Amino acid sequence: MSESNEKLFATKFMLLKPEKMGFFQLFQVLFGRDIEEKDFVQCLEVIIEPRSYQKWLLFLSLLVQKLLYSTADILQCFGDIVESFLNPKASYNYNVFMLVFNRIQGKQVVNKDSINYLSMIGHMDKRVRLLDKSIKYEDPNKYNVALSMMASKVSYENKAFVHAIVVDHWKMELIDCRDYWNDYQDKATTQAFIMLEKGEDHDTYVVAFRGTEPFDADAWSTDFDISWFELPDIGRTHAGFMKALGLQLELKNNVVGWPKQIETDENRPRAYYSIRDLLKKHLKLKGNENAKFTLTGHSLGGALAILFPAILMLHEETFLLERLEGVYTFGQPRVGDGTFANYMEQNLKHYCIKYLRFVYGNDIVTRLPFDNNIMKFDHFGTCLYYDRSYKGKKMEDEPNKNYFSWKDMIPMWVNAFMELVRSFTIVYKYGPEYQEGWVIRFYRLVGLIFPGIPAHCPQDYVNVTWLGLPSYLD
């Protein structure tokens, strides 16, 4: 890509930079003028209108990101202490007082690389069996969805655990599992793994992107960042998710975007480029003429899974697009505007790529960023919506699509209470594998105050794929 093209990779953009502002400057967002001229808001042209609602959105996004940046160490410290209690076999401390004291001193209190270590997400749902007994390999649509969800759940774990599950338990081949570099956060904050499933008619490479972990301030900052880029003929896309996928940063001009090729850096691999090149290498191997690949992820991982083919389309990577069998996302947030949605719909249809977006109940993440006249973010593709009985239906969009609705709050609280009750009764209806532990029940209690948060947990999405997959998947 030429220098001139690099500078014009976006026709418009708005980048929020909370690291360049103090808390006092936050109020300039609400009461100041010419916001786009401030150091903490960068725009290609004047696009911030003097409307209070839009300013409030900017204020809240910057405030949350600033708080996350300021409390990242505290959040991580708290998370390490909690996970030390949850993972006694991976903990270096055997005394609660020493555990807290050592973590405050900055010492490692839990070995997160141990095969005995299980993430907070993993403790919410410890199931690792690949499929429910009712799902057979001979039913490829249901099988691929169930496989994708379990891969999305396992992606939250460390490499040793992923290897043990994929290789030893599922009897598949682990191709790669690593952390990927985010130029804008200047650290490796994106995780994914690739596994190979050998089938009777063709082999399938499954790419699973990790979602947001509860104590990861960097990932939460990505989620709450409402920055965006508008690409020519493609549309507006979520900048935070693009950054996590490997959007290029060039310090002099701030943004370079998506050159088709970049210099390889093994110490700082970028998710899109590294995974793309690895897939090309394996799919071009002798004997792999019929091999395909699928993309999947939960939460932030789902956003990365659907943005990955968008960049393949941008780069006209026909070889990979023709080998992409399907994209399956669970609890995925919105990733672009209506123009981007139309662009993706047309290309997914052109390349015959199946895209299924699963939404459970009042999952708040699937309703963000907002689909309104200010944010202008739209979902696209097939939405499969499920209620608390795990009964699904095919919809254009999920109910209560922007979540914050006073008339829907009481029904959401009632639903959260019934989900808590179901936590104690589901085992009697479906058997011991559906038993819920105290970690997920704690989250269900949180749902009585903030309905929609526990609905985002992988627990219910696994149940959806085991209990609620309908015939219209065919």
Residue pairs with C-beta under 8 A, 6 or more apart in sequence:
1 9
1 257
1 258
1 259
1 260
6 250
6 253
6 256
6 257
6 259
7 253
8 232
9 229
9 231
9 255
9 256
9 257
9 258
10 44
10 229
10 230
10 231
10 255
10 257
11 44
11 230
11 231
11 232
12 43
12 44
12 45
12 47
12 229
12 230
12 236
13 42
13 43
13 44
13 227
13 228
13 229
13 230
13 239
13 255
14 36
14 41
14 42
14 43
14 47
14 48
14 227
14 228
14 239
15 41
15 42
15 43
15 227
15 239
15 254
15 255
16 40
16 41
16 58
16 61
16 62
16 65
16 225
16 226
16 227
17 39
17 40
17 41
17 42
18 40
18 62
18 65
18 66
18 69
18 221
19 69
20 39
20 40
21 38
21 39
21 40
21 62
21 66
23 66
25 38
25 40
26 59
26 62
26 63
26 66
28 35
28 38
29 35
29 41
29 55
29 58
29 59
29 62
30 52
30 55
30 56
30 59
32 38
33 50
35 41
35 48
35 55
35 58
36 42
36 43
36 46
36 47
36 48
40 62
41 48
41 58
42 254
48 54
48 55
48 58
51 374
53 374
54 374
57 226
57 370
57 374
57 375
58 226
61 224
61 225
61 226
64 220
64 221
64 224
65 221
65 224
65 225
68 75
68 217
68 220
68 221
68 224
69 217
69 221
71 217
72 217
72 218
75 215
75 217
76 215
76 216
76 217
77 103
77 104
78 215
79 120
79 214
79 215
80 103
80 108
80 109
80 110
80 215
81 99
81 100
81 103
81 109
82 120
82 215
83 110
83 112
83 117
83 119
83 120
83 215
84 91
84 93
84 99
84 103
84 109
84 110
85 91
86 118
86 120
86 123
86 439
87 110
87 114
87 116
87 117
87 118
89 114
89 116
90 110
90 111
90 112
90 114
90 116
90 117
91 99
91 109
91 110
91 111
92 102
92 108
92 109
92 110
92 111
93 99
93 102
93 109
99 109
102 109
103 109
110 117
111 117
112 158
113 158
113 159
113 160
114 158
114 160
115 158
115 160
115 161
115 164
117 157
117 158
117 160
117 161
118 126
118 157
118 161
119 156
119 157
119 158
119 213
120 213
120 214
120 215
120 439
121 153
121 156
121 211
121 213
121 214
121 457
121 458
122 153
122 156
122 157
122 161
123 437
123 439
124 437
124 439
124 440
124 443
124 457
124 458
124 459
125 153
125 440
125 457
125 458
125 459
125 462
126 437
127 433
127 462
128 150
128 154
128 165
128 169
129 433
130 146
130 147
130 150
130 169
130 170
131 143
131 146
131 147
131 150
131 466
132 146
132 465
132 466
132 467
134 466
135 142
135 143
135 146
135 465
135 466
135 469
136 143
137 143
137 199
141 469
141 473
141 474
142 465
142 469
142 473
144 204
144 294
144 325
144 326
144 328
145 328
145 356
145 358
145 465
145 469
145 473
146 465
146 466
146 469
147 197
147 206
148 206
148 208
148 294
148 296
148 328
148 330
149 296
149 298
149 328
149 330
149 358
149 458
149 461
149 462
149 464
149 465
150 462
150 465
151 193
151 195
151 206
151 208
151 296
152 208
152 209
152 211
152 296
152 297
152 298
152 301
152 302
152 330
152 458
152 461
153 298
153 458
153 461
153 462
154 161
154 162
154 165
154 166
154 193
154 208
155 162
155 191
155 192
155 193
155 208
155 209
155 210
155 211
155 297
155 298
155 301
156 210
156 211
156 213
156 458
157 165
159 177
159 178
159 193
162 174
162 177
162 193
163 174
163 177
166 172
166 173
166 174
166 193
166 195
167 173
167 174
170 195
172 195
172 196
172 197
172 198
173 195
173 196
173 198
174 193
174 194
174 195
174 196
175 193
175 194
175 195
175 196
175 205
175 278
175 282
176 193
176 194
176 278
177 192
177 193
177 194
178 191
178 192
178 193
178 269
178 274
179 188
179 189
179 190
179 191
180 188
180 189
180 190
180 191
180 192
180 246
180 269
180 270
180 271
180 274
181 187
181 188
181 190
181 246
181 265
181 268
181 269
181 270
182 188
182 189
182 190
182 218
182 243
182 244
182 246
183 243
183 246
183 247
183 248
183 249
183 270
184 243
184 247
184 249
185 218
185 221
185 243
187 218
188 268
189 216
189 218
189 219
189 222
189 244
190 209
190 210
190 244
190 245
190 246
190 271
190 304
191 209
191 210
192 207
192 208
192 209
192 210
192 271
192 275
192 297
192 301
192 304
193 207
193 208
194 205
194 206
194 207
194 208
194 275
194 278
194 279
195 205
195 206
195 208
196 203
196 204
196 205
196 206
196 282
197 203
197 204
197 205
197 206
201 290
202 290
202 291
202 292
203 288
203 290
203 291
203 292
204 291
204 292
204 293
204 294
204 325
205 279
205 282
205 283
205 291
205 292
205 293
205 294
206 293
206 294
206 296
207 275
207 279
207 293
207 294
207 295
207 296
207 305
207 308
208 296
208 297
208 301
209 271
209 295
209 296
209 297
209 300
209 301
209 302
209 304
209 305
209 308
210 297
210 300
210 301
211 219
211 297
211 298
211 299
211 300
211 301
211 302
211 331
212 219
212 220
212 222
212 223
212 299
212 300
213 219
219 300
221 240
222 240
222 241
222 243
222 244
222 300
223 240
223 300
223 333
223 365
223 368
224 240
225 238
225 239
225 240
226 238
226 240
226 369
226 375
227 238
227 239
227 240
228 236
228 237
228 238
228 239
229 236
229 237
229 239
229 242
229 255
229 257
230 236
230 237
230 337
231 237
231 314
233 343
234 310
234 314
234 339
234 340
234 343
235 336
235 337
235 338
235 339
235 340
235 341
235 342
235 343
236 336
236 337
236 339
236 340
236 376
236 377
237 307
237 310
237 335
237 336
237 337
237 340
238 303
238 333
238 334
238 335
238 336
238 369
238 377
239 247
241 300
241 303
241 304
241 307
241 333
241 335
242 307
244 271
244 300
244 304
245 270
245 271
245 272
245 304
245 307
245 308
245 311
246 270
246 271
246 272
246 273
246 274
247 255
247 257
247 258
248 255
248 256
248 257
248 258
248 259
248 262
248 270
249 255
249 256
250 256
258 272
258 311
258 314
258 315
260 315
262 270
262 273
264 273
271 304
272 308
272 311
275 308
276 308
276 312
276 317
276 320
279 293
279 320
279 323
280 319
280 320
282 288
282 291
283 291
283 293
283 319
283 320
283 323
291 323
292 323
292 324
292 325
293 320
293 323
293 324
293 325
294 324
294 325
294 326
294 327
294 328
295 305
295 306
295 308
295 309
295 324
295 326
295 327
295 328
296 302
296 305
296 327
296 328
296 329
296 330
297 303
297 304
297 305
297 329
297 330
297 332
298 329
298 330
298 331
298 332
298 458
298 461
299 330
299 331
299 332
299 333
299 365
299 456
300 333
301 329
302 329
302 330
302 331
302 332
302 333
302 357
303 329
303 332
303 333
303 335
305 327
305 328
305 329
305 332
306 327
306 329
306 332
306 335
306 344
306 355
306 357
306 381
307 335
309 321
309 324
309 327
309 344
309 347
309 348
309 353
310 335
310 336
310 340
310 343
310 344
312 320
312 321
312 324
313 321
313 343
313 344
313 347
321 347
321 351
321 353
322 351
324 351
324 353
325 353
325 354
326 353
326 354
326 355
326 356
327 353
327 354
327 355
327 356
328 355
328 356
328 358
329 355
329 356
329 357
329 358
330 358
330 360
330 458
330 461
331 358
331 359
331 360
331 363
331 365
331 366
331 456
331 458
331 461
332 357
332 365
332 366
333 365
333 366
333 368
333 369
334 368
334 369
334 371
334 377
334 378
334 379
335 377
336 344
336 377
336 378
337 376
337 377
337 378
338 376
338 378
340 378
341 378
341 379
341 380
342 380
344 355
344 380
344 381
345 380
345 381
347 353
348 355
348 381
355 381
355 382
356 381
356 382
356 384
356 473
357 379
357 381
357 382
357 383
357 384
358 384
358 386
358 461
358 464
358 465
359 366
359 383
359 384
359 385
359 386
359 398
360 385
360 386
360 455
360 456
360 460
360 461
360 464
361 386
361 387
361 388
361 415
361 419
361 452
361 455
361 460
362 400
362 403
362 412
362 415
362 416
362 451
362 452
362 455
363 452
363 455
363 456
364 403
364 450
364 452
364 453
364 455
364 456
365 456
366 379
366 398
366 456
367 398
367 400
367 401
367 402
367 403
367 452
368 403
369 375
369 377
370 377
370 402
371 377
371 378
371 379
371 397
371 401
371 402
372 402
379 397
379 398
379 401
382 394
383 394
383 395
383 396
383 397
383 398
384 392
384 393
384 394
384 395
385 392
385 393
385 394
385 395
385 398
385 399
386 392
386 460
386 464
386 468
388 415
388 418
388 419
388 422
390 460
390 463
390 464
390 467
390 468
391 468
392 464
392 468
392 469
392 470
394 472
400 408
400 412
403 452
409 451
412 451
412 452
413 448
413 451
415 451
416 444
416 447
416 448
416 451
416 452
416 454
416 455
417 448
419 444
419 447
419 454
419 455
420 441
420 444
420 445
420 447
420 448
423 436
423 440
423 441
423 444
424 436
426 434
426 435
426 436
427 434
427 435
427 436
430 467
434 463
436 444
436 459
440 454
440 457
440 459
443 453
443 454
443 457
444 454
446 453
446 454
447 453
447 454
447 455
